[in-house]
Amino acid sequence: MPLTILTLPVEIVYRILDHQNDLTMLCSMRNVCRRFDTIIDRYHRYQTLTILDLYDNKIGHIRTQHLVDGLRNNMTLTELDLARNQIGDVGAQHMADGLQNNTTLIALRLRENQIGDIGAQHIANALRNNTTLTTLDLDGNQIGAVGAQYIADGLRNNTTLTRLDLYGNNIGAVGAQHMADGLQNNTTLIALRLRENQIGDVGAQHIANALRNNTTLTILNLEGNQIGAVGAQHIADGLRNNTTLTTLDIGSNKMEVVGAQHISDVLRTNTVINILFLTYFIYPSVLFHTDTYHIRSQRESNWGCWGTAHSRCVTKQ
């Protein structure tokens, strides 16, 4: 009787697997038959896999399901990078289903995957029950304000996530309000990245309100959010009684000198020790100096003329 893939001795199947990459083993060789799945589950490389990097493989939602199925029995994987794989909302649902009972994964990167608000809802549902994930990267997706609400709702009862990246998701001021509401009661998140989400002054006000009560966030990125002088005033007000934030990135906004002054004033009595401005003009050095804290500013040697973006990193000594 001729041998087939279904009847090959286990040792030969292992040799075949030795010559396959992780993507093929987990996405293309799963669900062939129950025997083959069992063999893969017992394969030494599968049982010792801790980091899986599938960046930019365009696996889509069907192979995402195969991947999730393949990882259900894995007890070693801690980091999974699926960035730029076009998994969409359906693939996000498959990932969320896998997270429900997973007890090892601590970092999940789903950047640039065409995930919308429906996909965000699935991920949020998983956050309610998952007790191990600490890092979630959803940068460059399309969750919008509705998706932000789902994620914020998921944060309310989550007790493990410490870093959340939502760069470039067009959540707007309404989405910022939802995120701020989620921060009010969250006691674990320490880093939140909301870069380029068009939150504006109104969104900045919502985030500032959250800063008044939040006691865990230490890193906040609000770069490129169309925040003006009014929004800077709100952020400064929110920082006055905040005792935990240490790093604030408000670069590429349009606060002008007035807004910069609001931020500079609050630094005199605040715990923030690192702040980055990326502005459209040179802030006068006097804004970044106080006798109390000796705030030091460093100017790049190649600063250009008015109208060009410039950076300034301010650090308390």
Phi, psi and omega in degrees: 000124183294146178281142174233175179301336182276343183240001180299144174301150183302319182299323179289321177299320178300320179295323176296316180296329178301335183258008179254146175278173184298322181299313180295316183298318187266333184254329185254338184256002177274158174062022173286311173197164183297321180298316182294321177298319179296320179297316179297319180300331182263357181292136189300321182293324178293320184283349180243007182290124180244327180232126181237111181252106179245031182306130172056054177247359178052050185283338178070179187281333181291311179288337173297320177297318177298320179298313180299316177300321182289338183262357184301324183263002180281132183243019184234338186294128179243336181226131180228120179248110178244024182301142176057055180235007175056043183279335177063191182293323180294316177296323177298322178296318178299317180296319180297319178299321180291330181285338186306317184246004181288138183236014182235329186292128179246340181225125179232122182244114182240033183297140174054061182235017178059035179272126179258199184293328179294316177297321178298324178297317179297315179298318180298320178300322179292324180298331181295329186251336183290138184239015181234333185295127179247336181232126177231119181249110177243023180306144170068027174255199187226046187285332178064190182293321180295315178297323177298323178296317178299313181297318179298319178298322179294331181286337187302319183252358180285136185239013183233330185295128180246339180226130179229123180248119180233028181305132172067042180248007175053048181280338177066187182295323180294316178297323177298322177297317178298316180296321178297319178299320179295328181286338185303319185250354180287136184239014183235331185294128179245343180224125180230124182246110181243029183302139174052061178236009174056043182280334177064190182294321181295316177296322177298323178297318179297315179297320179298320178299322179292324181296334181296327186249337183291137184239013182236331185295126178245337182232126180225125179246114178240027183298140172062045184242019177059036178273125179260197182298323179296315179297323178297322177299317179299314180299316179299317179298320180293333182276346187301319181253004179281133184241013184238329183295129180243337182228125180230123177250109177239034180291164176056033171251185185232056184282337183060185186298320182299312179296320178298324179295319178302314181293317181299319181299319184286340180294340182298328186235013186251164181277352180298125180247343178231127178219135182243124171252134170234102196243183181252010174196171182276121176286137176302138184299334182297336180292340186245035178220129172225149179291334185286311186250353180050055179297125184258133175245145180237124182259133177296142186291339184253030178302138183260212186263175177308136178099353177254143181291136178229154181245149175215122176254125182248130182228130174285142176257000000 
